[in-house]
Amino acid sequence: MRVHHLARSSCLREVYLHFRGCNFSCLGCVGRGFPYDVHLGEPPRGKPRLLSLRELLGLLDGAGPGRAFLVGGEPTLDPHLPLLIRELGERGIQVHFLTNGCQLPDGVPEEVEGICMSLKAHSSPLHRFLTGRDNRRVLENFRKVHEEGIPLSAETVHLSGLVEKGEIGKIARFISPLDDTIPYHLDVYLAVNGRWRAPHPWEVEEAAGEAGKYLKKVTHFAGREKPIGEVVSLFP
C-alpha cells in the first residue's frame, strides 16, 4: 500500500487516506510542503511510513467511518487500489477519491460512489508548466468518466497570477457541454514555499462567479472558512 497517513473527522464520520507519490510535479505542491492533512491542528508526532493493507483496515475498523476519501499524492498509482476499494465497500464505507485524472484504473470498481477530478488548467501550455505533464489524457478521462455514468465532480486550485478568473472560466466552459450540473469547486491555494501568495478572498469569489456563468453547481473556499468539527490523525 502507498497510504502513509490516515486522518478522521469524527463529526462527519469521514476518513481521509493520503497516498504517497504522484505522476505530476506540480509547482507549489502543498503535499511536498506539508505531507499530512492540512486540517490537522498540529502535525503527527509518529514516524512516517507506509501502512500495510491489514494495518489500514484494522485502523478503519476501529474508526467506524461512513465515508472514505482517497486523496493525494495520487491514489490511482497504488496497485492495491482495486482491492482496497472492494474491502471498503464490503464494510459499508462509501468510497470517494480525488485524482488528477491522468491515470484511471481499467473499469472503475462499482463500490466507488464518486470521483472528483482535479483540473489544474485547461490551456495545455499552462498545464504543462504547472505539472510537467500534458493534459490531453486528463480531459479525455474526464469525458470518459462522465460517459460511464460515474458520479463526477471537479475541482481547481486558484493560483494567483496563473490560474485565475480567465483560466477557471475556460475550465467551466469545457465542463458545461458535458453536463452543466456537474459540481465544480474552487479551492484557495495554501502558500507553502513563498513563490506564490495565497489569493485574496475576493479573487476566488470573482473566479467562482465566472464559473457560475456556465455551471449551476459552483462552490468555493476563499480562505475564511472554519473546518466543521475536529480532524485528528489516526496514523502516524
Secondary structure as the mmCIF struct_conf table of DSSP 4:
data_model
#
loop_
_struct_conf.conf_type_id
_struct_conf.id
_struct_conf.beg_label_comp_id
_struct_conf.beg_label_asym_id
_struct_conf.beg_label_seq_id
_struct_conf.end_label_comp_id
_struct_conf.end_label_asym_id
_struct_conf.end_label_seq_id
STRN STRN1 VAL A 3 SER A 9
TURN_TY1_P TURN_TY1_P1 SER A 10 ARG A 13
STRN STRN2 GLU A 14 PHE A 19
HELX_LH_PP_P HELX_LH_PP_P1 ARG A 20 ARG A 20
BEND BEND1 ASN A 23 ASN A 23
TURN_TY1_P TURN_TY1_P2 LEU A 27 GLY A 28
HELX_RH_AL_P HELX_RH_AL_P1 VAL A 30 GLY A 33
BEND BEND2 TYR A 36 TYR A 36
TURN_TY1_P TURN_TY1_P3 VAL A 38 HIS A 39
STRN STRN3 LEU A 40 LEU A 40
BEND BEND3 GLY A 41 GLU A 42
BEND BEND4 GLY A 46 GLY A 46
HELX_LH_PP_P HELX_LH_PP_P2 LYS A 47 PRO A 48
HELX_LH_PP_P HELX_LH_PP_P3 LEU A 50 SER A 52
HELX_RH_AL_P HELX_RH_AL_P2 LEU A 53 ALA A 63
BEND BEND5 GLY A 66 GLY A 66
STRN STRN4 ARG A 67 VAL A 71
BEND BEND6 GLY A 72 GLY A 73
HELX_RH_3T_P HELX_RH_3T_P1 PRO A 75 LEU A 77
TURN_TY1_P TURN_TY1_P4 PRO A 79 HIS A 80
HELX_RH_AL_P HELX_RH_AL_P3 LEU A 81 GLU A 90
TURN_TY1_P TURN_TY1_P5 ARG A 91 GLY A 92
STRN STRN5 GLN A 94 THR A 99
BEND BEND7 GLY A 101 CYS A 102
BEND BEND8 ASP A 106 GLY A 107
TURN_TY1_P TURN_TY1_P6 GLU A 110 GLU A 111
STRN STRN6 VAL A 112 SER A 118
BEND BEND9 HIS A 122 SER A 123
HELX_RH_AL_P HELX_RH_AL_P4 SER A 124 THR A 131
BEND BEND10 GLY A 132 ARG A 133
BEND BEND11 ASN A 135 ASN A 135
HELX_RH_AL_P HELX_RH_AL_P5 ARG A 136 GLU A 147
TURN_TY1_P TURN_TY1_P7 GLU A 148 GLY A 149
STRN STRN7 LEU A 152 HIS A 158
STRN STRN8 LEU A 159 LEU A 159
TURN_TY1_P TURN_TY1_P8 SER A 160 LEU A 162
STRN STRN9 VAL A 163 VAL A 163
BEND BEND12 GLU A 164 GLU A 164
HELX_RH_AL_P HELX_RH_AL_P6 LYS A 165 ILE A 175
TURN_TY1_P TURN_TY1_P9 SER A 176 LEU A 178
TURN_TY1_P TURN_TY1_P10 ASP A 180 THR A 181
BEND BEND13 ILE A 182 ILE A 182
STRN STRN10 TYR A 184 VAL A 188
BEND BEND14 VAL A 192 TRP A 196
HELX_LH_PP_P HELX_LH_PP_P4 ARG A 197 HIS A 200
HELX_RH_AL_P HELX_RH_AL_P7 PRO A 201 ALA A 211
TURN_TY1_P TURN_TY1_P11 GLY A 212 TYR A 214
BEND BEND15 LYS A 216 LYS A 216
STRN STRN11 VAL A 218 HIS A 220
BEND BEND16 GLY A 223 GLY A 223
HELX_LH_PP_P HELX_LH_PP_P5 GLU A 225 PRO A 227
BEND BEND17 ILE A 228 GLY A 229
STRN STRN12 VAL A 231 PHE A 235
#
